[in-house]
Amino acid sequence: MSSPRFAPVNEQMDEIRRDTLEIVPEAELARKVERSVREGRPMVVKQGFDPTRPDLHVGHAVSLRKLRAFQELGHDVVFVMGDYTALIGDPTGRNEQRPPLTEEEVRQNGLTYAEQVHLVLDPQRTRIEYNSSWLRPLQLKDLLELTAKYTVARMLERDDFSKRFNEGRPISVVEFMYPLMQGYDSVVLRADVELGGSDQKFNLLVARDLQERYGQEAQVCLLMPLLRGTDGVHKMSKSYDNYVGLADEPDQQYGRTLSIPDALLEEWWRLASGLPAAEMGAALEGVKANPYTSKRALAARIVELYHGAGAARAASDRFDQVFRRREVPEDIPVHELSPDDPALAAQNGEVLVSKLLVRVGLAASNADAQRQIEQGAVQVDGDRVAARDARAKAAGEQVLQKGKRHFARVVWR
């Protein structure tokens, strides 16, 4: 990696504090930063990501951008791919152990993480380390040594464990292993700083204790706020289908961002926009002045972060074309169909709209298509379809629309 050029200590601390929820302990971080500048040695800053699902999203990017800030301040970042801990499953925030993933599922998910992490982080200052490389070789005696360095009493200080214990609900021993194994990552890497969401505080503190018991200087824990997803309630997660993916297509990123409640605008500007501090004040004033205009600007900003300014302008233009001017986009899929197609069961030169929707992929089944029609979500050539048994002519061309965003052009031959 290139030689670091360190910013002054006060400047570093100001940047690190920005939008950070908690630094444990902050005085130790200041001493680490001062020593780093004095000795010309970058700190090792790590964060672990268990690839339990494919693709990173803008919720992940909150802490990824903080890691990028450490890189720009001259420090080395280790992106820990939790390919081994993912096989256990982090019980944080859950009332029971997660169903285990297969190694192949974890491997495939990890491939997408490795591809997408550099959408935020500087490749020249990022190490991607797979924790299976040091966890898998551990022998029984090594695991016994690790477990001997922590007590059950300390484990039960964790809120979700203590609640389940007091309610008489089971806690498997393997769940106790998760924070120990995450903490062992910090021991192996000799981490100076570890980042995590606010729900990871217990796990990060376990790592501090383990480092000291292995004779190392304890890491500083830097806790980041959890970005609420598009539903405005839960933290962003694929499990809740309230996410915006880093690798999503521009139109999808744009549209999903526009779906957030107005109450989330300030939170998303601060945590999801990656806007420089000097420009944040004006953005937040815009939230108060005109929430809709602010939301459009935020959606464009997020697309620009991951796809570039040109893609952001194009996504905004397409949104206006489809939703504001009620025009049909030019690049919708075209399906050449024949009235003789047995799946359509044409009668007297007409086909059921419900069967047509299934045939072009706008509905999963006839029942789904009929439900969409009854809900008023289906149009043919701009006219809303009212009856579930409605028919369309099997001749010429038609434009089918489901909801606000899904189109298909049918060409009969």
N, C-alpha and C positions, 0 to 999 in steps of 0.2 A: 504494500500500500504506500501511497505517496507520503512524504514528510508532512506532519501537521503544521498548520500555522494557527496558533491559538489566539482567540480573542481575549481581552482582559477579563479578569475574574468577575468583576461586577457586571459586565456586559453578558457574560455567559450565564450567570445566575438569573439575571432578568429574563433572558430568553427561555431558560429552563422552567422558570416559574410560570410563564405565560400559559394560561388555560390548564395548568396542572392542578389536580385536586388536592394532593397531599404529597409531601416529601418526608420520608421517615429514615433518619432524622436529617433535617435541613442543614444543621451545623456541620455534620459529617460530610455532606456533599460539598459544602463550601471549602472544607479542608482538602478534600480529594481534588477539586478543581484547582485550588491554589497550588497543590503539589504537582499536578499535571503540568501547569504552566511553568512552574519553577524548574522541573526536571526535563521538560520537553517530551513527556511521555503521555500519549493519549490514554484516556480511560477506556476500559472495556465495558460497553453498554449492551445489555442483552434483553431480548424478550422472546418468549416461547409462544409458538402458535401450533396447536394441535390440529392437523388436517382432518377433522371429523366430517367435514362436508366440502364439496368442491367450491373453489373460487373464493377470493377475498372480496369484501364489500367496504363501503365507505365508513362503516363503524370500525373495522380494523384499521382504516387509514388514520383515525384520530391518533393512535399511538405510533403508527408508522411515520407520521409527519413529525412527531416529537423525536423519534429516532433520527429522522433526516436532519432535524435541528442540531442534534448532537454531532452528526457528521459534519455539518457546516461549521460547527464550533471547533472542529479538529479531532474528534474522537472516533474510535473504531466501534462499529456496530456488529453484533452477532445476532442474526436471525436464526433462532433455534427451531428447527422443524421437529415438532414433537411426534415423530412417527412411531416411537415406542410408547410414550405416555398415552397417545391416542388409542392404543389397544386396550388400555385400562379404562379411560374415560374420566375426566375431571368431574367429581360430584358437586362442584361449586354451584350453589344456587338451586340444586335439585334435591328432591326428597328421597331419591333412591338412586342406585347405581345405574349408569347409562348402559344400554345394550352394547356389547362389544362389537367392534368393527373387525372385518377381516383384514389381513395384511395387504391384500390386493386393493381393497377399497381405500385404505390409508395411503398406499403408494400412488394410486391414481389421483387422489385429492392433493397429495403433496406436490405432484407435478404441476398442477395449476398454480399452487401457491408460489413455487419457485419461479414460474414464468411471470407472475403478476406482481411480485413484491417490488420489482425494479420500476414499476410505474410510479413509485413514491421514493424508494431509497436509491442512493448513489451506488451503482454497481462497484465502483472503484474502492469504496470504503465499507463494503458489506461482506461479511462472511456468512454463508448459509451452512449451518452445522446440523446434522441429523443425530438426535440423541440416542438412537438405536446403536450408534457406533461405540458408545461407552456404557449404555445400560444393558444391552443384550449380552455382552461378555461377562457380566458380574456373576460370580460364583455364590453359592449359598452362604459361605463364610463372609463374603463381602456384604450381602444383603443383611445378614445378622448384625454385622458391625454397624451398618447404616441404621437399622431399626433400634439398636441399643443407644443411639445418640439422641433419641426423642422419647417422650413418655406419653402414655395413654391420657394422662391427666391434661397435658398440654394440648393434645389432639381434641379433647372434649371442650376446649375453650372456643373452638370454632362453632359459630352460631348454628349452622345446619346440623352438625353432628350432635351438639348438646341438646337441641330440640328433639331430635329423633330418639336420643338416648332417654331423655326424660319422659317421652311418650311411649317408651317400650317398643319402638319400631326398630327393625334390624339395621345394623351397620356392618358391612362386610369388612374383613381385615384388609382386603385389597384396596378399599377406599382410603384407608390410612396410608397406604403405600404411595398414593398419587402425590401428595405434597412433599413426601420425602424424596421421591424420584425427581420431581421438578426442582427441589432444592439441591439435589445432587448435581443437576446441570450446572448450577452456579459454582459448585465446588470444582467441577472439572474445568470450567472455563475461567475460574478465578475472576468472576465478574465484579466490577466496581459499582455498577448501577444496574438495577433490573426494573424494567417497566412492566406495568400490567393495568388492567381495568380495576375500578374500585372494588369489584367483587373478588379480586385476586389478593387482597391484602394479607390474608392469613398465609397463603402459600408463599408469598414473597418474604414474609417474616420468618417462616420456617427455614428458608434458605439462609437468612442472616445467621440464625442459630447454628445451622449445620456448618457453615463456613468457619465460624469461631471454633466449633468442636473438632474440625479438621485442621486447626491451627492457622487459619487464614484470617485476613482482615474482612470484616463483615461488609456486605454490599449495602448500598443505599437503595431504598424502595421508592419508586416514583409512581404514584397512582394517578391514572387518567380517568376523566369522567366517561361514562357510558353513553354513547349517542342513542337517543330514542329513534326507533324506526318510523317508517311512513305511516304506521297506524297511530302514532302519537302517544302510545302507552308503553309498550315493551321495548327493551333494548333491541337494537337492530340485530336480526338473526334470520338465517334462512329457515329455521324452524317455525318462525312466525310469519314467513313470507312478507316481511316488512322491510326488505333490504333494497339497496341500490348497489349492484356489483361493479367492481372496478373495471371488469372486462365486458360489461354489458354494452350493447350497441348504443350509439349516441341517442337515438330516438327513445330508447327504453330508459336510459338514464335521465333524459330530459323529462319524459312523461311521469316517471315514478317520483322525481323530485317535486314536480308540480302537485302531486297528490298529497303532500304533507299538510297537516293542519297549520293554519297561520300561527298558532301558539308555539310552534317549533321553529319558526323562522330565525329568531335570534340565536337559539341553540345551534342550529345547522350552520348559520354564518360563522359562528365562533369555532365550531369543531369540525365542520365538513368542508368548508370552502377553501382552506389553505390560503386565505387572503393575508397579505402582509399587515403587520400591526398598524402601520401608518394609514392604511386604507379602511381599517375595520370601523372606525367611528362613523364615516360617511355611509357605509353599508348598513349599520344599525339605525342610523337616522332614516334611511330609506325604508326600513321595516315599519317605522311609525308613520311615515308620510303616506306610503301606498303599498300595502302588503302584497297586492297582486303583482305590481311591477317589480317589487323586491324579489318575489318568488321566481318570476321569469329570469331575473338577473342571476339568482342563485343557481337555477337549473342550468343556465348557460355556463356559469362559472365551473360547475362540476363536470360538465361535458368537456370544457376546455382543459381542465386538469388532466384528464385521462385520454383525450382524443385530439386535442388541439383547437385553436380558435376557429379554424375553418369548419370543423365538424360542429362546433357550438352554434355558429351562424346558420348552418344548414338545418340543424335540428329545430332551431327556433322558427326558421322559415317554413319548414314542413308542418310544424305545429299550427302555425297560422293558416296554412293552406288547408289542412284537414279540419281543424276544430273551430277556427274563427270565421273563415270564409266558406266553410262547408264544401270545399272542393275535394275531389278524389285524388289521392297522390298518384304520380305518374308511374311509380315503380312497383305497383301491386302485382302479386302473382297472377299469371294468366293460365287458365285451364281450358284446353280444347276437349270438348265432350261430344258424344254422339247420343242421339235419342235412343239408340239401340242398346246402350249400356244397360246390362241387366240390373245393376245396382240402383238404377234410377227408376225402373219400372214405369216408363212413360205410357200415358194413355191419352189418345186423341191429341197428340202433339204437345202435351203438357206433362210436367213433372211436379211432384210435391216439393215445395221449398225446403221442407225438413230434410228430405233425402239429398237434395242438392247441397245443403249446408254440410252434411256429413261427407259427401263425395269430394268436396273441395277443401276439407279439413277445417272448417269453421265450427264444427260441432263434433263431439266425441261419439255420439250415438243419435238415433232418431229421437229417443226420449229427451236427450240433452237439447237437441235442436228445437223440439216442440216447447220445451221449458223456456228457451231463449225467446221464441216467438211470443209466448204468452206474457213474458215480461216486457215486451215492447222493444227488444234489443236488436231486431232484425229488420233490414231494409233491402228492397230490390229496386235498383235504379232510383234511389232517393225516396221511395215511398215505403212507409212503415208497413210491415206485414202484421195483420191483426189476428188472423185465424190460424190455428195450428195445422189445419188441413189445406192451407192456401196452396195454389198451384202457380207455376210460371211457365211461359211458352218455351218450348225446347227449340228455339230458332233465334237467329241473329246473335246479339250479345246482351249480357246483363252484368251489372256490377252489384255484387252482394256485399252487404256490410253487417257486421255483428258488433254491437257496442260502438264505442267511439274510435277504436283504433284498428280494427281487423277488417280487411277488405279482400275480395277476390273478384277477378274478371272472368266470366265464362264466355267462351266463344264456341258456338254450336257449328258442327260440320256434318 
